[in-house]
Amino acid sequence: MAVKRGNRGGPRKGAGRKPVVAGEVRNNRVVVLLTNVELKTLKKYAKEEDLPIGTAAYKLMAGALKRRK
């Protein structure tokens, strides 16, 4: 039988994934291939907005889809 050492293991307060507000869950993965010029433009936009590239791409795509409704 293993001897437990110290205070390792077990649940910690505040650990784990945080709850998400309904309607804001993004769980559908889509793959998009971009040209070098398109990727450079996306990276520039992401840097200007201080966003990760994936979030910047999402914002652009979601905005375009809302306009099409």
Secondary structure, 3 states (H helix, E strand, C coil): CCCCCCCCCCCCCCCCCCCCCCCCCCCCCCCCCCCHHHHHHHHHHHHHHCCCHHHHHHHHHHHHHHHHC
